């Protein structure tokens, strides 16, 4: 006895509409403008997209990034705030970008808070860990202990992160832990990377002799 064919229960694939292709075209246009560092034009394109998809947190996030790169920091922060309420694919990156903008505006407490919230979501977010260390150095000059904590965590996340190693060494040197500082600077010199950080490490090694 032969069995009959099973019926196909899959839903038929939808045919893309003109509106779909319009949105896709705007997305591609915005990405291309952003890649060309034409941030104002990219922001205008994302604003058109937002008119089509007003509940998209990700579009708000991308718009905020373009605005911040175009020097429109306050507008960027409003976009980030809206994106956070709507929800985004990478909330920790949104918080990190917001922290950068607050830092540019000299709003250190807000920047620290945003960084800490980003790290709560992704503890190994190296860029946020480094920024948090930098913020404590700027916010409390000469108070190395808090900054050292975050640079140490950045190095634990990425053992070859040159900025974190150099600044961890500077904190250790500032706290008179010269041998530990020397190890950080020597590691930077041994790694192939930024000439700027290598030069800084060499200068500090000379000072430790």
N, C-alpha and C positions, 0 to 999 in steps of 0.2 A: 504494500500500500504506500503510495507516494504522498509525502507531506506537501501541503500547499505552501507557497511562498509567504513569509511573514510580511505583514503590511508595514510600510515605512511610516513610522510615527514622527519622524523629524519634521520640524516646521520648515516651510519653504524659506529660502534665503531672501531677505528683503532686497529689492532693487534700490541702489543708491539714488537719492533724489537730487535735484538741482541745489537744494539748500545744503545737503550734505557736502556736495562738491564745493560750494561757496565757502563753507566753514573750513573745510580741508585746505582750500586755497589760501584763506586768511592765516591759518596756522602756519603753513609753509612760508608764507610771506613774512610773518612776524619772526619766525626762527631765522630766516635768511638775513633780515635787517639787523637782528640782534648779533648775529655772527659777524656782520660787517661793521659793528659798533655804531650803527645808526639808531641810537637808542630812542630818540624822540619819535622817529617814524615808526619804530617797532612798538612803542607805547601807544601811538595812535591806532595801530592795527589791532593791538590787544584790546583797546577800548571798543573797537568795532565788534570784536569777538564777544566781549562782555555784554554788549547790547543784545547779542543773539543768545548767549548762555549766561544770564545774570546770576545764576546760582552756582557757578563754577568757581570753587576756591582756588583751583590751580591756575586759571586764567588771571584771577586777582593777584596771585603770587607772582606770576611772570610779569604782569603789568607793573607791580611794585618794584621788581628788580630793575626793569628798564627805567622807571622813573628815578630810582636811586642813582643809577649810572648816569642819568641826564642831569643830576644835581637838584632834583625835586624831592628832597628828603622827606618833607612833611607829607606830601601826597603819597609817597612810597609807604610811609608808616600807616597811613589810613588804609591803603590797599592790603598791607600785611594783616592789619587788625581784622578787616573784613574777611580775608582769606582764612584766617584762623577760625572765625565763627562758622564759616561755611564748611570748613574741613578741606585738607589737602592731602596729596599722596605722601609728601615728606614734611610733616609738621616740624621736625627738628631742624631742617634746613631753613624753613620759614623763620623760625625763632633766631637762628644764627644770623640770617640776613638782617633781621630787625635789630639785632644786637650791634651789627656793624654800622647801621644807620644811626642808632642812638650814640654810638661812639663818635661818629663824625660830627654829631651835633653837640658833643661834650656832655651828653647825658649819661654819666658813668653808672649811676645806680640802676637806671632802666636797662642799660646794656648788660650789666652784670646779671640782673634778674633774667633777662631773655636768654643769656648764655647758659645759666644754671638750669633753666627749664629745658633747653635743647639737650643738655647733657643728661638730664633725668630720662629723656626719651631714648637717647642713644649715647650710653656712657663712653663709647670709644670714638666719638666725633672729634677727631684730632684738631681740626681748625677751630672749633668752639673752645676746646681746652686751652689752646694757645692764646686765643683772643682773651679768654678769661684771665690767664696769667698776665697778659699785657695790660688789661684793665686795672688789675690790682696794683701793678707797678705805677701806672699813671695816677690812679686814684689815691694811692698811699705811697708816695715816693719814699724810698729807703726802707720800706717795710717788706722785706723779701719773703717772709715765711708763707704768706698766702699765695703769692705768685709762684713760689717754688713748688707748692703742692700741685698746682694745675699743670705746670711744665713737666713735673715728674709723671703725672698721669698721661700726658701726651706722649712722652717717651715710652711709657709702658705700652701704649696703644700702637706706636710706630717707633721702633728703636733707631731708625735712620732719619728721623725728622730733624733736619738741621736747625731750623729756627728754635725748636723746643730744646734741643741739646745746648745751643749757644746760650739761650736765656736761662736755662737751668744752671749752667756753669756760672753765669753772672750772679745769679741768686746765691749759689753756694759760696762763691768768692766773697760776696757782700756779707755773708754770715760767717766768714773766716773759716770755711771748710775747704781749705786750699787743695788738698789732695783729691777730694771728690770733684772739685771744679776742674782740676787739671785733666782728669779722666774724660770729662765731657768735652773739653776743648780739643784734646788729642783725638778723640773719636771723630769730631767734625773734620779735622785736618785729614784723617785717614780716609774718610768717605769722599766719593766723587760727587760733587754737587755745586751749589752756588759759590762763586768766587767771593761774593760779599761776606757770606757767613764764614768762609774759610779765613778770610783776611781778619775778621773780628776775632776769631778763635786764636789765630797766630799772635795778634797783639796782646791778648790776655795771657797767653802762655809766656810771652816775653816778660810781662809784668809779674808773673808768678815765680820767675827765676830768683 
